[in-house]
Amino acid sequence: MRVFLIRHGESIGNAQRIHQGQKKDFSLSELGKTQAELLKKRFQNIKIDAIYSSDLNRAKETAKIIRSEHHSKHDIILDKRLRERDFGSIDTEKNDIMKSWNNYLIQVKAKGIHPRDARPEGGESDSDHWNRVNSFFDDLKKRHKTEDTILVVAHGGTNKVALGVIGYLPIDKMYKTPQGNSCVNEFAFDGNRWKVKSINCMKHLEINKEIIECFEKIRNVA
């Protein structure tokens, strides 16, 4: 089974540097729509057997553009398990989410709670996020044949967790893996294990060659 795991195009929230998670459901920006059109062009001559997407607007809109006339026989299967991580009560529009998360971890560690199990009120723990992404990929293996080609449109954080779920990266490294807007990750499942063919590929963004070249130089810099 061949899987193309895609991050949605730039959203209005991305452009405004707002952490979105699940609570702020922005649509694509004009640049995001252009990125999705370029993804459509990239996949127009590839036979696709199924299209899955997060049900959040920025992912759903990206999937609809990619699907268009080229893969119109396939309905987009919306799956909540592909949503971005929900940080619950610590996620507000104006906060620095990682600063808030780290402060929250200090509090829960003092109570003897493992960081992977730290769950903000109304939100998810690392383990919660992992489990739902893992459940999705387990179902993919059950539903599809080894010769099938699948498109999956999700989010930066969810894509990073997926790299851990399929056994490509350990937990401490998966969160540090870049996932640019509209990037493509390609995996293959041979019936026994996953093999990764590409990560964070953005070769379809030909209109931004200079930006891509710059990103390639700094992608591994902390």
C-alpha positions as CSV (number, residue, x, y, z in Angstrom):
1,M,0.0,0.0,0.0
2,R,1.3,3.4,-1.0
3,V,0.3,6.3,1.2
4,F,0.8,10.0,0.5
5,L,0.4,11.9,3.8
6,I,-0.1,15.6,3.1
7,R,-0.2,18.6,5.3
8,H,-3.0,21.1,4.4
9,G,-2.1,24.3,2.4
10,E,-1.5,27.5,4.3
11,S,-4.6,28.6,6.3
12,I,-5.6,32.1,7.3
13,G,-4.6,31.1,10.8
14,N,-1.1,30.1,9.6
15,A,-0.7,33.4,7.8
16,Q,-1.6,35.3,10.9
17,R,0.6,33.0,13.1
18,I,-2.3,31.8,15.2
19,H,-2.1,28.4,16.8
20,Q,-5.2,26.6,15.4
21,G,-5.4,23.1,16.9
22,Q,-9.0,22.0,16.7
23,K,-10.8,25.0,18.2
24,K,-9.9,27.6,15.6
25,D,-11.1,26.2,12.3
26,F,-9.8,28.6,9.6
27,S,-10.1,28.2,5.9
28,L,-7.3,28.2,3.4
29,S,-5.6,31.5,2.6
30,E,-5.2,32.5,-1.1
31,L,-1.6,31.2,-0.9
32,G,-3.0,27.9,0.6
33,K,-5.4,27.6,-2.3
34,T,-2.6,28.0,-4.8
35,Q,-0.5,25.4,-2.9
36,A,-3.5,23.0,-3.1
37,E,-3.9,23.6,-6.8
38,L,-0.2,22.7,-7.3
39,L,-0.8,19.5,-5.3
40,K,-3.7,18.7,-7.6
41,K,-1.3,19.1,-10.6
42,R,1.2,16.9,-8.8
43,F,-1.3,14.0,-8.4
44,Q,-3.4,14.4,-11.5
45,N,-1.7,11.5,-13.3
46,I,-1.4,9.2,-10.3
47,K,-4.1,6.5,-9.8
48,I,-5.6,7.0,-6.4
49,D,-7.8,4.4,-4.7
50,A,-9.0,6.4,-1.7
51,I,-8.8,9.9,-0.3
52,Y,-9.0,10.5,3.5
53,S,-9.0,13.9,5.2
54,S,-9.3,15.5,8.6
55,D,-12.7,17.1,8.9
56,L,-11.3,20.5,9.8
57,N,-11.7,23.1,7.1
58,R,-8.1,23.7,6.2
59,A,-7.5,20.0,5.5
60,K,-10.9,19.3,4.0
61,E,-10.6,22.3,1.6
62,T,-7.1,21.1,0.5
63,A,-8.5,17.6,-0.1
64,K,-11.4,18.9,-2.2
65,I,-9.0,20.9,-4.5
66,I,-6.7,17.9,-4.9
67,R,-9.6,15.6,-5.7
68,S,-11.3,17.9,-8.3
69,E,-12.0,16.4,-11.7
70,H,-9.0,14.1,-11.7
71,H,-10.2,11.8,-8.9
72,S,-13.9,12.8,-8.9
73,K,-15.1,9.2,-8.6
74,H,-13.8,9.1,-5.0
75,D,-15.7,10.6,-2.2
76,I,-13.4,12.2,0.4
77,I,-13.6,10.2,3.6
78,L,-13.6,12.6,6.6
79,D,-12.0,11.1,9.7
80,K,-11.8,13.0,13.0
81,R,-8.7,10.9,14.0
82,L,-6.7,13.0,11.5
83,R,-7.4,16.2,13.3
84,E,-4.7,18.3,14.8
85,R,-3.8,18.0,18.5
86,D,-6.3,19.6,20.9
87,F,-4.6,21.5,23.7
88,G,-7.8,22.2,25.5
89,S,-7.9,24.9,28.1
90,I,-4.3,26.0,27.6
91,D,-5.0,27.0,24.0
92,T,-6.1,30.6,23.5
93,E,-5.7,32.7,20.4
94,K,-3.1,35.1,22.0
95,N,-1.0,32.7,23.9
96,D,2.4,31.1,23.0
97,I,1.1,27.5,22.9
98,M,4.5,25.9,23.5
99,K,5.3,28.2,26.4
100,S,1.9,27.4,27.9
101,W,2.4,23.7,27.4
102,N,5.8,23.7,29.0
103,N,4.4,25.6,32.0
104,Y,1.6,23.1,32.3
105,L,4.0,20.2,32.2
106,I,6.0,21.7,35.1
107,Q,2.8,21.7,37.1
108,V,1.7,18.1,36.2
109,K,5.2,16.7,36.7
110,A,5.1,18.1,40.3
111,K,2.0,15.9,40.8
112,G,3.8,12.8,39.5
113,I,2.0,12.7,36.2
114,H,4.1,11.4,33.2
115,P,4.4,14.1,30.5
116,R,3.0,11.7,27.9
117,D,-0.2,11.4,30.0
118,A,-0.6,15.1,30.8
119,R,-4.1,16.1,29.6
120,P,-5.2,19.7,29.8
121,E,-8.9,20.2,30.6
122,G,-10.9,19.6,27.5
123,G,-7.9,18.6,25.5
124,E,-5.6,15.7,24.7
125,S,-2.4,14.2,26.0
126,D,0.5,13.1,23.8
127,S,-0.8,9.5,24.3
128,D,-4.3,10.4,23.3
129,H,-3.0,12.0,20.0
130,W,-0.8,9.0,19.4
131,N,-3.6,6.5,20.0
132,R,-6.0,8.0,17.5
133,V,-3.4,8.4,14.8
134,N,-2.3,4.8,15.4
135,S,-5.9,3.7,15.2
136,F,-6.3,5.4,11.8
137,F,-3.2,3.7,10.3
138,D,-4.2,0.3,11.8
139,D,-7.5,0.7,9.9
140,L,-5.8,1.6,6.7
141,K,-3.9,-1.7,6.8
142,K,-7.1,-3.6,7.3
143,R,-9.2,-1.8,4.7
144,H,-6.8,-1.6,1.8
145,K,-4.8,-4.0,-0.4
146,T,-1.0,-3.8,-0.7
147,E,-1.4,-2.5,-4.3
148,D,-3.7,0.4,-3.3
149,T,-2.6,4.1,-3.4
150,I,-4.0,6.3,-0.7
151,L,-4.1,10.1,-0.2
152,V,-4.3,11.4,3.4
153,V,-4.7,15.1,4.2
154,A,-4.0,16.0,7.8
155,H,-2.0,18.6,9.9
156,G,1.6,19.3,10.9
157,G,1.4,17.9,14.4
158,T,-0.6,14.8,13.3
159,N,1.8,14.1,10.5
160,K,4.7,14.2,12.9
161,V,3.0,11.7,15.2
162,A,2.3,9.5,12.2
163,L,6.1,9.3,11.6
164,G,6.4,7.8,15.0
165,V,3.3,5.5,14.6
166,I,4.7,3.8,11.5
167,G,8.1,3.3,13.3
168,Y,10.2,5.7,11.3
169,L,11.2,8.0,14.1
170,P,11.3,7.7,17.9
171,I,9.0,9.9,20.0
172,D,11.7,12.4,21.0
173,K,12.5,13.1,17.3
174,M,9.2,12.9,15.5
175,Y,8.0,16.3,16.9
176,K,11.2,18.0,15.5
177,T,10.5,16.9,11.9
178,P,9.6,19.8,9.6
179,Q,6.2,19.7,8.0
180,G,5.6,22.6,5.7
181,N,2.2,23.7,4.4
182,S,1.2,21.3,1.5
183,C,4.2,19.1,2.1
184,V,4.0,15.4,1.0
185,N,5.3,12.4,2.9
186,E,5.3,9.1,1.0
187,F,5.2,5.7,2.8
188,A,4.8,2.1,1.5
189,F,3.4,-0.8,3.5
190,D,4.4,-4.2,2.2
191,G,2.1,-6.2,4.4
192,N,4.6,-6.4,7.2
193,R,6.3,-3.1,7.8
194,W,6.3,0.5,6.6
195,K,9.0,1.9,4.4
196,V,9.4,5.7,4.1
197,K,10.3,7.0,0.7
198,S,10.1,10.8,1.3
199,I,9.5,13.3,4.1
200,N,8.3,16.9,3.8
201,C,8.6,17.0,0.0
202,M,7.5,20.3,-1.5
203,K,8.8,19.9,-5.1
204,H,5.4,20.8,-6.5
205,L,5.8,24.4,-5.2
206,E,7.7,25.5,-8.3
207,I,6.5,29.1,-7.9
208,N,8.5,29.4,-4.7
209,K,11.8,27.8,-5.8
210,E,13.9,30.4,-3.9
211,I,11.9,29.9,-0.7
212,I,12.2,26.1,-1.0
213,E,15.9,26.3,-1.6
214,C,16.2,28.5,1.5
215,F,14.1,26.1,3.6
216,E,16.1,23.1,2.5
217,K,19.3,24.8,3.9
218,I,17.8,25.5,7.3
219,R,15.3,22.7,7.7
220,N,17.4,20.8,10.2
221,V,18.5,23.8,12.2
222,A,16.9,23.9,15.7
